[in-house]
């Protein structure tokens, strides 16, 4: 079984903690380790490091080599340009197809947190068994939801489809990204929907055939990129690929019977926003999560980070707020508006504040 970890994202929704030159997957936010480091450590406890591949962009190649020095250099793939995850997955599959024969491949991400990695490893192995039995499908790892989080994708879980090695797997009934708060609450209470962790196991040939069938424009561009005679030519070709997510270019289009679901309880979280990072780090839903020299007075359910060691950051009477102070930027935002930070970062870039990005 092989593993590909994608580590090329910018992480704009975590600004100002995450910056272009040091995005979230490389920051030591959990036990003084980056989420990329943790992603690799979870795997090497049970699998060979030679079976682990990381794909990133050229700007982050030195960070990957520094943080994961034990990984063979040949196992680090570089994307010629930034074109979002849709083209990135196709590119990785095309590269891996040239290295090894038919074998289960797990698609993983460098910016997640996990409290129960044993469950993750168990389900990866079960997913590998399912793909060996039938390589022409996706196996989604769906996480047991802990609350009605409307900042995530949700997978609709159907009836039991079978059992392998004593573990049940289920039918795939569809997928929904960021439902409304009302719809999210309904989905959560129904018990039929699980969080989409973004992890899945499949086979390289099947994934590429699905690209060729459902996103032929991406497939064609990636094929030409792989055959490019130079890095410059690869950049020029790959830059023509649409900027589109993997879910939009493939998952939304697949036949429902081409996927099955494994229910997981990994303690998984995707700290994709500053408040999601609070939810990942907190022990109780209404407690504050703080870092640095911070003094809160009558403040609840807030994320307060202070990265200036000589400055005291104080709050009074806040509820459901995010306050982050770095050496060159401060942000104060209600928890239900953190998703708008992406637009804020775009506005800062547009209006001449690039040095703060």
Rosetta blueprint (number, residue, H / E / L):
1 X L
2 X E
3 X E
4 X E
5 X E
6 X E
7 X L
8 X L
9 X L
10 X L
11 X L
12 X H
13 X H
14 X H
15 X L
16 X L
17 X L
18 X L
19 X E
20 X L
21 X L
22 X E
23 X L
24 X H
25 X H
26 X H
27 X L
28 X E
29 X E
30 X E
31 X L
32 X L
33 X E
34 X E
35 X H
36 X H
37 X H
38 X H
39 X H
40 X H
41 X H
42 X H
43 X H
44 X H
45 X L
46 X L
47 X L
48 X L
49 X H
50 X H
51 X H
52 X E
53 X E
54 X E
55 X E
56 X E
57 X E
58 X H
59 X H
60 X H
61 X H
62 X H
63 X H
64 X H
65 X H
66 X H
67 X H
68 X L
69 X L
70 X L
71 X L
72 X L
73 X H
74 X H
75 X H
76 X E
77 X E
78 X E
79 X E
80 X L
81 X L
82 X L
83 X L
84 X H
85 X H
86 X H
87 X H
88 X H
89 X H
90 X H
91 X H
92 X H
93 X H
94 X H
95 X H
96 X H
97 X H
98 X L
99 X L
100 X L
101 X L
102 X L
103 X L
104 X E
105 X E
106 X E
107 X E
108 X E
109 X E
110 X L
111 X L
112 X E
113 X E
114 X E
115 X L
116 X L
117 X H
118 X H
119 X H
120 X H
121 X H
122 X H
123 X H
124 X H
125 X H
126 X H
127 X H
128 X H
129 X H
130 X H
131 X H
132 X H
133 X H
134 X L
135 X L
136 X L
137 X L
138 X E
139 X E
140 X E
141 X E
142 X E
143 X E
144 X L
145 X L
146 X L
147 X L
148 X L
149 X L
150 X L
151 X L
152 X L
153 X E
154 X E
155 X E
156 X E
157 X E
158 X E
159 X E
160 X E
161 X E
162 X E
163 X E
164 X E
165 X L
166 X L
167 X E
168 X E
169 X E
170 X E
171 X E
172 X E
173 X E
174 X E
175 X E
176 X E
177 X E
178 X L
179 X L
180 X L
181 X H
182 X H
183 X H
184 X H
185 X H
186 X H
187 X H
188 X H
189 X H
190 X H
191 X L
192 X L
193 X E
194 X E
195 X E
196 X E
197 X E
198 X E
199 X E
200 X E
201 X E
202 X E
203 X E
204 X H
205 X H
206 X H
207 X H
208 X H
209 X H
210 X H
211 X H
212 X H
213 X H
214 X H
215 X L
216 X H
217 X H
218 X H
219 X H
220 X H
221 X H
222 X H
223 X H
224 X H
225 X H
226 X H
227 X L
228 X L
229 X L
230 X L
231 X H
232 X H
233 X H
234 X H
235 X H
236 X H
237 X H
238 X H
239 X L
240 X L
241 X L
242 X L
243 X L
244 X L
245 X L
246 X H
247 X H
248 X H
249 X H
250 X L
251 X H
252 X H
253 X H
254 X L
255 X L
256 X H
257 X H
258 X H
259 X E
260 X E
261 X E
262 X E
263 X E
264 X E
265 X L
266 X L
267 X L
268 X E
269 X E
270 X E
271 X L
272 X L
273 X L
274 X H
275 X H
276 X H
277 X H
278 X H
279 X H
280 X H
281 X H
282 X L
283 X L
284 X L
285 X L
286 X L
287 X L
288 X L
289 X E
290 X E
291 X E
292 X L
293 X L
294 X E
295 X E
296 X E
297 X E
298 X L
299 X L
300 X E
301 X L
302 X L
303 X E
304 X E
305 X E
306 X E
307 X L
308 X L
309 X L
310 X L
311 X L
312 X L
313 X E
314 X E
315 X E
316 X E
317 X L
318 X L
319 X E
320 X L
321 X E
322 X E
323 X E
324 X E
325 X E
326 X L
327 X L
328 X L
329 X L
330 X E
331 X E
332 X E
333 X E
334 X E
335 X H
336 X H
337 X H
338 X H
339 X H
340 X H
341 X H
342 X H
343 X H
344 X H
345 X H
346 X H
347 X H
348 X H
349 X H
350 X H
351 X L
352 X L
353 X L
354 X H
355 X H
356 X H
357 X L
